[in-house]
Amino acid sequence: MTDEQKPVQAVPNAAAQVSGPSIGLLVTGIIGGIFSLLGLFMSFLGTSISSLMADRFNEFDDQYAQIFEGAAGIASSFIGIVVAAFIIYAALKMKELNQYGLCMAASILAMIPCISPCCIIGLPIGIWCLIVLSKPEIKTAFH
């Protein structure tokens, strides 16, 4: 049998290979949830982080900040909380090597700016997760 004809075997250390990315995804979800809860709290107070910063900038920034106050801020924060909960759930499933598609979806979702905690955390963690999850031996290890 050539290398191309051999079936892909699940690697015994697949759990160890997904451990780091799953922890990174978990941290991304937790940070996203904290920011969303903070945004929700500030929306209920009738302000936003952007409006606090707008005093230092120009009028355009002030108009932009007003978008995230009130109902739009509450809706945005609620969506962020739901997305963060989804990412946290998928990170836990990734650690258990369960629900491959869900883990791939959460990895992609973590990379989208304005949904996850920005590109600073979500983008590199999401890319790392996708690289690890794309390995054939990892994919076969999932239940």
PyMOL commands that place a pseudoatom at each C-alpha (Angstrom):
pseudoatom trace, name=CA, resn=MET, resi=1, chain=A, elem=C, hetatm=0, pos=[0.000, 0.000, 0.000]
pseudoatom trace, name=CA, resn=THR, resi=2, chain=A, elem=C, hetatm=0, pos=[1.234, 3.462, -0.806]
pseudoatom trace, name=CA, resn=ASP, resi=3, chain=A, elem=C, hetatm=0, pos=[0.909, 6.400, 1.531]
pseudoatom trace, name=CA, resn=GLU, resi=4, chain=A, elem=C, hetatm=0, pos=[-2.089, 7.679, -0.435]
pseudoatom trace, name=CA, resn=GLN, resi=5, chain=A, elem=C, hetatm=0, pos=[-3.978, 4.390, -0.037]
pseudoatom trace, name=CA, resn=LYS, resi=6, chain=A, elem=C, hetatm=0, pos=[-3.433, 3.964, 3.691]
pseudoatom trace, name=CA, resn=PRO, resi=7, chain=A, elem=C, hetatm=0, pos=[-6.407, 4.914, 5.821]
pseudoatom trace, name=CA, resn=VAL, resi=8, chain=A, elem=C, hetatm=0, pos=[-5.844, 7.847, 8.141]
pseudoatom trace, name=CA, resn=GLN, resi=9, chain=A, elem=C, hetatm=0, pos=[-5.424, 6.634, 11.692]
pseudoatom trace, name=CA, resn=ALA, resi=10, chain=A, elem=C, hetatm=0, pos=[-6.529, 8.676, 14.669]
pseudoatom trace, name=CA, resn=VAL, resi=11, chain=A, elem=C, hetatm=0, pos=[-3.492, 9.909, 16.542]
pseudoatom trace, name=CA, resn=PRO, resi=12, chain=A, elem=C, hetatm=0, pos=[-3.464, 8.824, 20.203]
pseudoatom trace, name=CA, resn=ASN, resi=13, chain=A, elem=C, hetatm=0, pos=[-2.327, 12.296, 21.222]
pseudoatom trace, name=CA, resn=ALA, resi=14, chain=A, elem=C, hetatm=0, pos=[-5.111, 14.091, 19.335]
pseudoatom trace, name=CA, resn=ALA, resi=15, chain=A, elem=C, hetatm=0, pos=[-6.504, 15.329, 22.637]
pseudoatom trace, name=CA, resn=ALA, resi=16, chain=A, elem=C, hetatm=0, pos=[-3.127, 16.862, 23.436]
pseudoatom trace, name=CA, resn=GLN, resi=17, chain=A, elem=C, hetatm=0, pos=[-2.973, 18.523, 20.010]
pseudoatom trace, name=CA, resn=VAL, resi=18, chain=A, elem=C, hetatm=0, pos=[-6.370, 20.221, 20.425]
pseudoatom trace, name=CA, resn=SER, resi=19, chain=A, elem=C, hetatm=0, pos=[-5.774, 21.141, 24.057]
pseudoatom trace, name=CA, resn=GLY, resi=20, chain=A, elem=C, hetatm=0, pos=[-3.944, 24.409, 23.393]
pseudoatom trace, name=CA, resn=PRO, resi=21, chain=A, elem=C, hetatm=0, pos=[-6.298, 25.685, 20.685]
pseudoatom trace, name=CA, resn=SER, resi=22, chain=A, elem=C, hetatm=0, pos=[-9.364, 24.738, 22.727]
pseudoatom trace, name=CA, resn=ILE, resi=23, chain=A, elem=C, hetatm=0, pos=[-8.046, 26.618, 25.752]
pseudoatom trace, name=CA, resn=GLY, resi=24, chain=A, elem=C, hetatm=0, pos=[-7.304, 29.618, 23.527]
pseudoatom trace, name=CA, resn=LEU, resi=25, chain=A, elem=C, hetatm=0, pos=[-10.828, 29.468, 22.112]
pseudoatom trace, name=CA, resn=LEU, resi=26, chain=A, elem=C, hetatm=0, pos=[-12.218, 29.206, 25.641]
pseudoatom trace, name=CA, resn=VAL, resi=27, chain=A, elem=C, hetatm=0, pos=[-10.265, 32.297, 26.727]
pseudoatom trace, name=CA, resn=THR, resi=28, chain=A, elem=C, hetatm=0, pos=[-11.473, 34.136, 23.611]
pseudoatom trace, name=CA, resn=GLY, resi=29, chain=A, elem=C, hetatm=0, pos=[-15.081, 33.306, 24.472]
pseudoatom trace, name=CA, resn=ILE, resi=30, chain=A, elem=C, hetatm=0, pos=[-14.685, 34.326, 28.103]
pseudoatom trace, name=CA, resn=ILE, resi=31, chain=A, elem=C, hetatm=0, pos=[-13.089, 37.662, 27.205]
pseudoatom trace, name=CA, resn=GLY, resi=32, chain=A, elem=C, hetatm=0, pos=[-15.784, 38.270, 24.590]
pseudoatom trace, name=CA, resn=GLY, resi=33, chain=A, elem=C, hetatm=0, pos=[-18.468, 37.493, 27.157]
pseudoatom trace, name=CA, resn=ILE, resi=34, chain=A, elem=C, hetatm=0, pos=[-16.939, 39.863, 29.696]
pseudoatom trace, name=CA, resn=PHE, resi=35, chain=A, elem=C, hetatm=0, pos=[-16.775, 42.691, 27.145]
pseudoatom trace, name=CA, resn=SER, resi=36, chain=A, elem=C, hetatm=0, pos=[-20.356, 42.020, 26.064]
pseudoatom trace, name=CA, resn=LEU, resi=37, chain=A, elem=C, hetatm=0, pos=[-21.607, 42.002, 29.649]
pseudoatom trace, name=CA, resn=LEU, resi=38, chain=A, elem=C, hetatm=0, pos=[-19.760, 45.261, 30.262]
pseudoatom trace, name=CA, resn=GLY, resi=39, chain=A, elem=C, hetatm=0, pos=[-21.334, 46.728, 27.121]
pseudoatom trace, name=CA, resn=LEU, resi=40, chain=A, elem=C, hetatm=0, pos=[-24.779, 45.541, 28.231]
pseudoatom trace, name=CA, resn=PHE, resi=41, chain=A, elem=C, hetatm=0, pos=[-24.323, 47.134, 31.642]
pseudoatom trace, name=CA, resn=MET, resi=42, chain=A, elem=C, hetatm=0, pos=[-23.172, 50.405, 30.091]
pseudoatom trace, name=CA, resn=SER, resi=43, chain=A, elem=C, hetatm=0, pos=[-26.101, 50.366, 27.636]
pseudoatom trace, name=CA, resn=PHE, resi=44, chain=A, elem=C, hetatm=0, pos=[-28.494, 50.079, 30.547]
pseudoatom trace, name=CA, resn=LEU, resi=45, chain=A, elem=C, hetatm=0, pos=[-26.775, 53.099, 32.074]
pseudoatom trace, name=CA, resn=GLY, resi=46, chain=A, elem=C, hetatm=0, pos=[-27.366, 54.995, 28.832]
pseudoatom trace, name=CA, resn=THR, resi=47, chain=A, elem=C, hetatm=0, pos=[-23.764, 55.287, 27.791]
pseudoatom trace, name=CA, resn=SER, resi=48, chain=A, elem=C, hetatm=0, pos=[-21.115, 53.298, 25.955]
pseudoatom trace, name=CA, resn=ILE, resi=49, chain=A, elem=C, hetatm=0, pos=[-17.371, 52.968, 25.993]
pseudoatom trace, name=CA, resn=SER, resi=50, chain=A, elem=C, hetatm=0, pos=[-17.300, 54.737, 22.624]
pseudoatom trace, name=CA, resn=SER, resi=51, chain=A, elem=C, hetatm=0, pos=[-19.195, 57.737, 23.995]
pseudoatom trace, name=CA, resn=LEU, resi=52, chain=A, elem=C, hetatm=0, pos=[-16.746, 58.042, 26.866]
pseudoatom trace, name=CA, resn=MET, resi=53, chain=A, elem=C, hetatm=0, pos=[-13.902, 58.178, 24.358]
pseudoatom trace, name=CA, resn=ALA, resi=54, chain=A, elem=C, hetatm=0, pos=[-15.746, 60.483, 21.925]
pseudoatom trace, name=CA, resn=ASP, resi=55, chain=A, elem=C, hetatm=0, pos=[-15.148, 63.518, 24.122]
pseudoatom trace, name=CA, resn=ARG, resi=56, chain=A, elem=C, hetatm=0, pos=[-11.499, 63.279, 23.185]
pseudoatom trace, name=CA, resn=PHE, resi=57, chain=A, elem=C, hetatm=0, pos=[-12.147, 63.101, 19.453]
pseudoatom trace, name=CA, resn=ASN, resi=58, chain=A, elem=C, hetatm=0, pos=[-14.349, 64.924, 16.967]
pseudoatom trace, name=CA, resn=GLU, resi=59, chain=A, elem=C, hetatm=0, pos=[-18.094, 65.192, 16.373]
pseudoatom trace, name=CA, resn=PHE, resi=60, chain=A, elem=C, hetatm=0, pos=[-18.146, 62.239, 13.967]
pseudoatom trace, name=CA, resn=ASP, resi=61, chain=A, elem=C, hetatm=0, pos=[-16.930, 59.945, 16.708]
pseudoatom trace, name=CA, resn=ASP, resi=62, chain=A, elem=C, hetatm=0, pos=[-19.660, 61.287, 18.989]
pseudoatom trace, name=CA, resn=GLN, resi=63, chain=A, elem=C, hetatm=0, pos=[-22.316, 60.387, 16.407]
pseudoatom trace, name=CA, resn=TYR, resi=64, chain=A, elem=C, hetatm=0, pos=[-20.770, 56.949, 16.016]
pseudoatom trace, name=CA, resn=ALA, resi=65, chain=A, elem=C, hetatm=0, pos=[-20.806, 56.457, 19.788]
pseudoatom trace, name=CA, resn=GLN, resi=66, chain=A, elem=C, hetatm=0, pos=[-24.520, 57.276, 19.998]
pseudoatom trace, name=CA, resn=ILE, resi=67, chain=A, elem=C, hetatm=0, pos=[-25.309, 54.297, 17.765]
pseudoatom trace, name=CA, resn=PHE, resi=68, chain=A, elem=C, hetatm=0, pos=[-24.218, 51.917, 20.526]
pseudoatom trace, name=CA, resn=GLU, resi=69, chain=A, elem=C, hetatm=0, pos=[-26.288, 53.539, 23.225]
pseudoatom trace, name=CA, resn=GLY, resi=70, chain=A, elem=C, hetatm=0, pos=[-29.792, 52.441, 24.110]
pseudoatom trace, name=CA, resn=ALA, resi=71, chain=A, elem=C, hetatm=0, pos=[-31.588, 49.663, 22.255]
pseudoatom trace, name=CA, resn=ALA, resi=72, chain=A, elem=C, hetatm=0, pos=[-28.872, 49.155, 19.629]
pseudoatom trace, name=CA, resn=GLY, resi=73, chain=A, elem=C, hetatm=0, pos=[-26.257, 48.799, 22.366]
pseudoatom trace, name=CA, resn=ILE, resi=74, chain=A, elem=C, hetatm=0, pos=[-28.396, 46.321, 24.265]
pseudoatom trace, name=CA, resn=ALA, resi=75, chain=A, elem=C, hetatm=0, pos=[-29.038, 44.269, 21.118]
pseudoatom trace, name=CA, resn=SER, resi=76, chain=A, elem=C, hetatm=0, pos=[-25.360, 44.335, 20.161]
pseudoatom trace, name=CA, resn=SER, resi=77, chain=A, elem=C, hetatm=0, pos=[-24.313, 43.250, 23.638]
pseudoatom trace, name=CA, resn=PHE, resi=78, chain=A, elem=C, hetatm=0, pos=[-26.903, 40.491, 23.738]
pseudoatom trace, name=CA, resn=ILE, resi=79, chain=A, elem=C, hetatm=0, pos=[-25.663, 39.123, 20.406]
pseudoatom trace, name=CA, resn=GLY, resi=80, chain=A, elem=C, hetatm=0, pos=[-22.107, 39.271, 21.764]
pseudoatom trace, name=CA, resn=ILE, resi=81, chain=A, elem=C, hetatm=0, pos=[-23.133, 37.296, 24.859]
pseudoatom trace, name=CA, resn=VAL, resi=82, chain=A, elem=C, hetatm=0, pos=[-24.806, 34.601, 22.727]
pseudoatom trace, name=CA, resn=VAL, resi=83, chain=A, elem=C, hetatm=0, pos=[-21.766, 34.355, 20.443]
pseudoatom trace, name=CA, resn=ALA, resi=84, chain=A, elem=C, hetatm=0, pos=[-19.416, 34.172, 23.437]
pseudoatom trace, name=CA, resn=ALA, resi=85, chain=A, elem=C, hetatm=0, pos=[-21.517, 31.392, 24.983]
pseudoatom trace, name=CA, resn=PHE, resi=86, chain=A, elem=C, hetatm=0, pos=[-21.408, 29.503, 21.676]
pseudoatom trace, name=CA, resn=ILE, resi=87, chain=A, elem=C, hetatm=0, pos=[-17.627, 29.864, 21.439]
pseudoatom trace, name=CA, resn=ILE, resi=88, chain=A, elem=C, hetatm=0, pos=[-17.193, 28.705, 25.051]
pseudoatom trace, name=CA, resn=TYR, resi=89, chain=A, elem=C, hetatm=0, pos=[-19.450, 25.683, 24.463]
pseudoatom trace, name=CA, resn=ALA, resi=90, chain=A, elem=C, hetatm=0, pos=[-17.571, 24.770, 21.269]
pseudoatom trace, name=CA, resn=ALA, resi=91, chain=A, elem=C, hetatm=0, pos=[-14.208, 25.137, 23.031]
pseudoatom trace, name=CA, resn=LEU, resi=92, chain=A, elem=C, hetatm=0, pos=[-15.332, 22.650, 25.676]
pseudoatom trace, name=CA, resn=LYS, resi=93, chain=A, elem=C, hetatm=0, pos=[-16.534, 20.256, 22.962]
pseudoatom trace, name=CA, resn=MET, resi=94, chain=A, elem=C, hetatm=0, pos=[-13.225, 20.625, 21.130]
pseudoatom trace, name=CA, resn=LYS, resi=95, chain=A, elem=C, hetatm=0, pos=[-11.353, 19.646, 24.289]
pseudoatom trace, name=CA, resn=GLU, resi=96, chain=A, elem=C, hetatm=0, pos=[-13.515, 16.478, 24.438]
pseudoatom trace, name=CA, resn=LEU, resi=97, chain=A, elem=C, hetatm=0, pos=[-13.021, 15.822, 20.681]
pseudoatom trace, name=CA, resn=ASN, resi=98, chain=A, elem=C, hetatm=0, pos=[-16.795, 16.072, 20.070]
pseudoatom trace, name=CA, resn=GLN, resi=99, chain=A, elem=C, hetatm=0, pos=[-18.839, 17.855, 17.389]
pseudoatom trace, name=CA, resn=TYR, resi=100, chain=A, elem=C, hetatm=0, pos=[-16.254, 18.657, 14.738]
pseudoatom trace, name=CA, resn=GLY, resi=101, chain=A, elem=C, hetatm=0, pos=[-18.505, 20.941, 12.684]
pseudoatom trace, name=CA, resn=LEU, resi=102, chain=A, elem=C, hetatm=0, pos=[-19.446, 22.990, 15.733]
pseudoatom trace, name=CA, resn=CYS, resi=103, chain=A, elem=C, hetatm=0, pos=[-15.779, 23.466, 16.601]
pseudoatom trace, name=CA, resn=MET, resi=104, chain=A, elem=C, hetatm=0, pos=[-14.965, 24.570, 13.048]
pseudoatom trace, name=CA, resn=ALA, resi=105, chain=A, elem=C, hetatm=0, pos=[-17.872, 27.044, 13.097]
pseudoatom trace, name=CA, resn=ALA, resi=106, chain=A, elem=C, hetatm=0, pos=[-16.761, 28.519, 16.419]
pseudoatom trace, name=CA, resn=SER, resi=107, chain=A, elem=C, hetatm=0, pos=[-13.185, 28.840, 15.152]
pseudoatom trace, name=CA, resn=ILE, resi=108, chain=A, elem=C, hetatm=0, pos=[-14.404, 30.806, 12.138]
pseudoatom trace, name=CA, resn=LEU, resi=109, chain=A, elem=C, hetatm=0, pos=[-16.769, 32.890, 14.273]
pseudoatom trace, name=CA, resn=ALA, resi=110, chain=A, elem=C, hetatm=0, pos=[-13.919, 33.789, 16.643]
pseudoatom trace, name=CA, resn=MET, resi=111, chain=A, elem=C, hetatm=0, pos=[-12.016, 35.345, 13.727]
pseudoatom trace, name=CA, resn=ILE, resi=112, chain=A, elem=C, hetatm=0, pos=[-14.783, 37.762, 12.710]
pseudoatom trace, name=CA, resn=PRO, resi=113, chain=A, elem=C, hetatm=0, pos=[-14.129, 41.288, 13.981]
pseudoatom trace, name=CA, resn=CYS, resi=114, chain=A, elem=C, hetatm=0, pos=[-16.938, 42.974, 15.937]
pseudoatom trace, name=CA, resn=ILE, resi=115, chain=A, elem=C, hetatm=0, pos=[-18.271, 39.565, 17.007]
pseudoatom trace, name=CA, resn=SER, resi=116, chain=A, elem=C, hetatm=0, pos=[-15.395, 38.166, 19.008]
pseudoatom trace, name=CA, resn=PRO, resi=117, chain=A, elem=C, hetatm=0, pos=[-12.868, 40.146, 21.067]
pseudoatom trace, name=CA, resn=CYS, resi=118, chain=A, elem=C, hetatm=0, pos=[-11.428, 41.896, 18.059]
pseudoatom trace, name=CA, resn=CYS, resi=119, chain=A, elem=C, hetatm=0, pos=[-8.608, 40.695, 15.888]
pseudoatom trace, name=CA, resn=ILE, resi=120, chain=A, elem=C, hetatm=0, pos=[-6.132, 40.896, 18.730]
pseudoatom trace, name=CA, resn=ILE, resi=121, chain=A, elem=C, hetatm=0, pos=[-7.260, 37.603, 20.246]
pseudoatom trace, name=CA, resn=GLY, resi=122, chain=A, elem=C, hetatm=0, pos=[-9.916, 36.068, 18.013]
pseudoatom trace, name=CA, resn=LEU, resi=123, chain=A, elem=C, hetatm=0, pos=[-8.022, 36.081, 14.722]
pseudoatom trace, name=CA, resn=PRO, resi=124, chain=A, elem=C, hetatm=0, pos=[-4.832, 34.270, 15.790]
pseudoatom trace, name=CA, resn=ILE, resi=125, chain=A, elem=C, hetatm=0, pos=[-6.709, 31.803, 18.011]
pseudoatom trace, name=CA, resn=GLY, resi=126, chain=A, elem=C, hetatm=0, pos=[-9.244, 31.085, 15.262]
pseudoatom trace, name=CA, resn=ILE, resi=127, chain=A, elem=C, hetatm=0, pos=[-6.486, 30.484, 12.713]
pseudoatom trace, name=CA, resn=TRP, resi=128, chain=A, elem=C, hetatm=0, pos=[-4.652, 28.202, 15.147]
pseudoatom trace, name=CA, resn=CYS, resi=129, chain=A, elem=C, hetatm=0, pos=[-7.840, 26.213, 15.759]
pseudoatom trace, name=CA, resn=LEU, resi=130, chain=A, elem=C, hetatm=0, pos=[-8.539, 25.867, 12.038]
pseudoatom trace, name=CA, resn=ILE, resi=131, chain=A, elem=C, hetatm=0, pos=[-4.996, 24.676, 11.337]
pseudoatom trace, name=CA, resn=VAL, resi=132, chain=A, elem=C, hetatm=0, pos=[-5.178, 22.024, 14.045]
pseudoatom trace, name=CA, resn=LEU, resi=133, chain=A, elem=C, hetatm=0, pos=[-8.741, 20.966, 13.195]
pseudoatom trace, name=CA, resn=SER, resi=134, chain=A, elem=C, hetatm=0, pos=[-7.869, 20.652, 9.496]
pseudoatom trace, name=CA, resn=LYS, resi=135, chain=A, elem=C, hetatm=0, pos=[-5.365, 17.869, 10.130]
pseudoatom trace, name=CA, resn=PRO, resi=136, chain=A, elem=C, hetatm=0, pos=[-6.825, 14.570, 8.901]
pseudoatom trace, name=CA, resn=GLU, resi=137, chain=A, elem=C, hetatm=0, pos=[-5.737, 12.653, 12.001]
pseudoatom trace, name=CA, resn=ILE, resi=138, chain=A, elem=C, hetatm=0, pos=[-7.474, 15.198, 14.251]
pseudoatom trace, name=CA, resn=LYS, resi=139, chain=A, elem=C, hetatm=0, pos=[-10.641, 15.106, 12.174]
pseudoatom trace, name=CA, resn=THR, resi=140, chain=A, elem=C, hetatm=0, pos=[-10.844, 11.316, 12.478]
pseudoatom trace, name=CA, resn=ALA, resi=141, chain=A, elem=C, hetatm=0, pos=[-10.318, 11.519, 16.240]
pseudoatom trace, name=CA, resn=PHE, resi=142, chain=A, elem=C, hetatm=0, pos=[-13.567, 13.463, 16.686]
pseudoatom trace, name=CA, resn=HIS, resi=143, chain=A, elem=C, hetatm=0, pos=[-16.667, 11.520, 17.724]
for i in range(1, 143): cmd.bond("trace and resi %d" % i, "trace and resi %d" % (i + 1))
show_as sticks, trace
zoom trace
